[in-house]
Amino acid sequence: MQTTLLLCAFLCVTGPADITPAPRTIQQDACLVSLLDEVQISAYRPGVLTSLKLREGEEFTKGDELALMDEEEARLAEKIAMLERDLANNADNELRIEAAKKSAALAHTEWEIQKNLRAKASATLLDVKRAELSAQHGDLQVEISKRDLDDAKLTSQIREQQLQLAKKQLADYRIRAPLDGVVAEVYRHAGEWVQQGTPIFRVVRMDRLKVETFIDSNRFAPHEVASGLATVTVLLHRDHKETFTDCPVSFVSPELEANGDIRIWVEVENRRVKDRRGNEHWLLRPGMIATMSIQLDGNEP
C-alpha cells in the first residue's frame, strides 16, 4: 500500500511520460544511380550536316554549338528579308503626303480664282466647276496618301517580322546544347543528309544525378517518405565508397507499382576526380549501386 502511494505521488510530481514516437528509418539496399537529365538532340531543319563539333565523351556547356548544317539558303533568305525591310523603311510616303497637300492647296487657290473671275463674268461656269472638282480631287489625294502611309507602316512591320523569322530559321542550322552535359552517343556524321527531327546526339547531365529505389507502401505512407532526409552510400569500385548526407527526397511517384511499391529518388551532387595524368573524371556514373537510409519524422499517418 505504501509503495502504491509513493508511485502515485511520483507521477503527480513528474507528470506523464513523454510518448513522442522516435524517428523511424527506412533502410534500402540495391538502389540505382541514374541520370537526372538525358536529351536526344535532333536536327531542327532538313539539310546536310557540314560539321560536328564534339565527339563522344566530350563535355559542353549550355548554349555551345554542337553541330553545323548547310545554311547557305537560309543566309540568302535572311539577306533578302533584310533588303525588303530596308526598302519598306525607306519608302517616301510622308513626302507623298506633303506633295499631295501642296497640290490640293494649289487646286483650291485656282478654284477661288475661277470663282472670282466668274463673279466678274470673266470665267465660264464650266471653268469654275472644273476648278472645284480639281480641288476636291486634291483633298482626296491627301487622304489617299495618308492611308498609303499607314499601309507602309504596316508593311514595314511585316518586313521586320519576316526578317526576324529568317534570322530564327538561320539560327536553326546551328545546333546548340540545351544544358550542361556530356556527349554520350553520336548518331550521324558530317556530310549526311538529315530530316527535321533526326536524332544527332544523345547527351546526358553528369553534375547532378539521382538515386532511385522502391518503398513498400504498406509500411510507409508516401507523405512520410516525401519529407524524409536520406543518407546515400554509393559503391564505387572494390571497397571504395562515397557517402552523401542530408539529401531530401526529391520525388515520390504518384503511382503504385503492381506489387504495391512506390518509386522514389533523391538527388546527389556529382564531383570530379583526377587520374594520375591530371585528367578529370566524374566520380559517380549512372548504373552504380548504392544503399539508402531515409530518416522519417516518426509521426504515424
ABEGO torsion letter per residue (X at the ends): XAAAAAAAAAAAAAEBBBABBBBBBBBBBGBBBBBABBBBBBBABBEBBABBABBBGBBBBBGBBABBBBAAAAAAAAAAAAAAAAAAAABBAAAAAAAAAAAAAAAAAAAAAAAAAAAAGABBAAAAAAAAAAAAAAAAAAAAAAAAAAAAAAAAAAAAAAAAAAAAAAAAABBBBABBBBBABBABBBGBBBBBGBBABBBBBAABBBBBBBBBAAABBAAAAAABBBBBBBBABEABBBBBBGBBBABBBABBBAAGBBBBBBBBBBBBBBBAAGBBBBABBBGBBBBBBBBBAGBBX
